[in-house]
Amino acid sequence: MDDCCSAGGDSRAPDRLADGRYDAVFDERFAQRIARQYSKRGLTPSEQHIVDYLADEVGIVGARVLEIGGGVGELQLALLERGAANTVNLELSSAYEATAGRLAAAAGVGDRVTRTVGLDLAERPNAVDEADIVVLHRVVCCYPDADRLLSAAADRARRALVFSHPPRNLVSRAGAVSVNLMMWLVGRSYRGFIHSPDAMVDVLARHGLQAGYRHRDRGWCIVGAQR
């Protein structure tokens, strides 16, 4: 979910309808724009840091990867290329699926990617099998209850979890206020959030994951934690 919270494979029938507040913001035009950027430039710097951390410090060869809110799946394609066995993507917006499918088919990994739309992990944590690695990139800022989301994600992670979040400063808070005001003015229910970084790391610790990796680039802070 680039720009704040902003794969072929079989797309499983959703357990419920995708959440309309996400569909309205992260729509097909948004998905196509992200795909074009990826096709032209490859991974963003923050995405590359996530892949390098997982490949170099955690180990991804043969791993099952669960990504929550993976959008068009560019991170998953990179992890599969580096040796992951398969990936599962959970998405609350249905608009990514066609574009994600084309990207995965073009990469020749459609049979190694599973995508599920409409399953909120925080609400139904046991509806998804555990994975070796869980990834949440540009996601927690789109979800109102970071504690519940990260708790559910941590319980699905057998070995490691990596997530990103905006820096918590005056600039990011002002940006969130501006975005939320705009959403309110146009009648959309989507809201962005700037959660406490320390509180999010504490959630992982309560679930047995120790944060040993931190990186900050221009727009995102990345936290990697292992059991």
C-alpha positions in Angstrom: 0.0 0.0 0.0 2.3 2.7 -1.2 2.0 6.4 -0.5 0.9 5.5 2.9 -0.1 2.3 3.1 0.7 2.2 -0.4 1.6 -12.2 -8.3 -0.7 -14.2 -10.2 -1.6 -17.3 -8.4 -4.9 -18.5 -7.4 -7.2 -15.8 -5.9 -9.2 -17.5 -3.2 -12.9 -16.6 -2.7 -13.0 -14.0 0.0 -14.4 -14.9 3.4 -16.3 -11.6 3.2 -16.5 -8.6 0.9 -13.4 -6.5 0.8 -13.6 -3.4 3.0 -15.1 -0.6 0.9 -13.0 2.1 2.7 -9.8 0.6 1.2 -11.3 -0.1 -2.3 -12.2 3.6 -2.6 -8.7 4.8 -2.0 -6.5 1.9 -3.2 -8.3 1.4 -6.5 -7.3 0.0 -9.9 -5.7 3.2 -11.0 -3.6 3.2 -7.9 -2.6 -0.4 -8.4 -1.6 0.3 -12.0 0.5 3.3 -11.0 2.4 1.2 -8.5 2.9 -1.6 -11.1 4.3 1.0 -13.6 6.7 2.4 -11.1 7.9 -1.2 -10.2 8.3 -2.1 -13.9 10.3 1.0 -14.6 12.4 1.3 -11.5 12.2 -2.0 -9.6 11.8 -2.0 -5.8 11.8 1.2 -3.8 14.7 1.7 -1.4 12.6 0.7 1.6 11.4 -2.5 -0.2 15.0 -3.3 -1.1 16.1 -2.9 2.5 13.3 -5.3 3.6 14.4 -7.9 1.0 18.0 -7.6 1.9 17.3 -7.9 5.6 15.2 -11.0 5.2 17.7 -12.6 2.7 20.9 -11.7 4.5 19.9 -11.8 8.2 16.9 -14.1 8.5 17.3 -16.4 5.5 14.5 -16.9 3.0 15.5 -19.9 0.9 12.6 -22.4 1.1 10.6 -20.1 3.3 6.8 -19.6 3.3 6.1 -15.9 3.3 2.9 -14.2 4.5 2.5 -10.6 3.4 -0.4 -8.5 4.8 -1.5 -5.8 2.5 1.0 -6.6 -0.2 -0.7 -4.6 -2.9 0.5 -5.7 -6.4 3.0 -8.1 -4.8 6.3 -6.6 -5.8 8.0 -7.5 -2.5 6.8 -11.1 -2.9 8.2 -11.3 -6.4 11.6 -10.2 -5.1 11.5 -12.7 -2.2 10.5 -15.5 -4.5 13.4 -14.6 -6.8 15.8 -14.7 -3.8 14.6 -18.2 -2.9 11.4 -18.1 -1.0 9.3 -21.2 -1.7 5.9 -19.6 -1.8 3.9 -16.5 -0.7 0.5 -15.7 0.6 -1.0 -12.2 0.3 -3.9 -10.9 2.4 -5.6 -7.8 1.0 -8.6 -5.7 2.0 -8.9 -3.9 -1.3 -10.0 -6.0 -4.3 -8.5 -3.6 -6.8 -5.0 -5.0 -6.9 -5.9 -8.5 -8.1 -5.8 -8.2 -11.8 -2.6 -6.2 -11.8 -0.9 -8.5 -9.3 -1.9 -11.5 -11.4 -0.3 -10.1 -14.5 3.0 -9.3 -12.7 3.2 -12.8 -11.2 2.4 -14.5 -14.5 5.1 -12.4 -16.2 7.6 -13.4 -13.6 6.6 -17.1 -14.0 5.7 -17.6 -10.4 1.9 -17.6 -10.6 1.7 -21.1 -9.1 3.7 -20.1 -6.0 1.5 -17.1 -5.1 -1.8 -17.3 -3.2 -3.9 -14.2 -2.8 -6.9 -13.8 -0.5 -9.1 -10.7 -0.6 -11.3 -9.5 2.2 -9.8 -11.4 5.2 -8.9 -9.0 8.0 -6.2 -10.8 10.0 -6.8 -8.7 13.1 -10.4 -9.9 13.2 -9.7 -13.6 12.2 -6.1 -14.4 13.1 -6.6 -18.2 13.0 -8.0 -18.1 9.5 -4.5 -18.1 8.0 -1.8 -20.7 8.4 1.5 -19.8 10.0 4.4 -18.7 7.8 8.1 -18.6 8.4 8.2 -14.9 7.7 5.5 -12.2 7.9 5.7 -8.9 6.2 3.7 -5.7 6.7 5.0 -2.9 4.5 3.2 0.4 4.5 0.3 -1.2 6.3 0.1 -0.4 10.0 -0.4 3.3 9.1 -3.6 2.3 7.3 -5.1 0.3 10.2 -6.7 1.8 13.3 -5.6 -0.8 15.8 -2.0 -1.5 15.4 -1.9 -3.6 18.6 -4.4 -6.1 17.3 -3.0 -6.2 13.8 0.6 -6.8 14.9 -0.5 -9.2 17.6 -2.2 -11.3 15.0 0.7 -11.0 12.6 3.2 -12.0 15.2 1.3 -15.1 16.1 1.5 -16.2 12.5 5.3 -15.7 12.3 7.3 -18.8 13.0 10.7 -17.2 12.5 10.6 -13.5 11.8 8.4 -10.5 11.1 9.3 -7.2 9.4 7.1 -4.1 9.2 7.4 -0.5 8.2 5.8 2.6 9.6 6.0 6.4 9.0 8.3 8.3 11.3 6.3 9.8 14.2 7.1 13.5 14.0 5.3 16.8 13.3 5.6 16.4 9.6 4.0 12.9 9.5 1.3 13.9 11.9 0.4 17.0 9.9 0.4 14.9 6.8 -2.0 12.4 8.4 -4.3 15.2 9.5 -4.3 16.6 6.0 -5.1 13.3 4.4 -7.8 12.5 6.9 -9.4 15.9 6.4 -9.4 15.4 2.7 -11.0 11.9 3.1 -13.7 13.5 5.3 -14.4 16.3 2.9 -14.9 13.8 0.0 -17.0 11.5 2.1 -14.6 8.6 2.3 -14.3 6.5 5.5 -10.6 5.7 5.1 -8.2 7.2 7.7 -4.5 7.1 8.1 -2.7 6.7 11.5 0.6 7.5 13.0 1.0 4.9 15.7 3.7 4.9 18.5 6.8 3.1 17.2 7.8 2.0 20.8 4.3 0.6 21.4 4.4 -1.4 18.2 7.8 -2.9 19.0 6.4 -3.8 22.5 3.6 -5.7 20.8 6.1 -7.9 19.0 8.1 -8.5 22.2 4.9 -9.6 24.0 4.6 -12.2 21.3 8.1 -13.5 21.5 9.7 -11.5 18.7 12.8 -9.4 19.5 13.4 -6.4 17.3 17.1 -6.5 16.3 16.9 -4.6 13.0 16.1 -0.9 12.5 16.4 1.2 9.3 15.1 4.6 8.4 15.0 6.1 4.9 13.4 9.3 3.7 9.9 8.1 4.2 9.7 4.9 6.2 11.1 3.3 9.3 11.7 -0.5 9.0 11.7 -2.9 12.0 12.8 -6.5 11.7 12.2 -8.9 14.6 13.1 -12.6 15.1 12.2 -15.4 17.5 
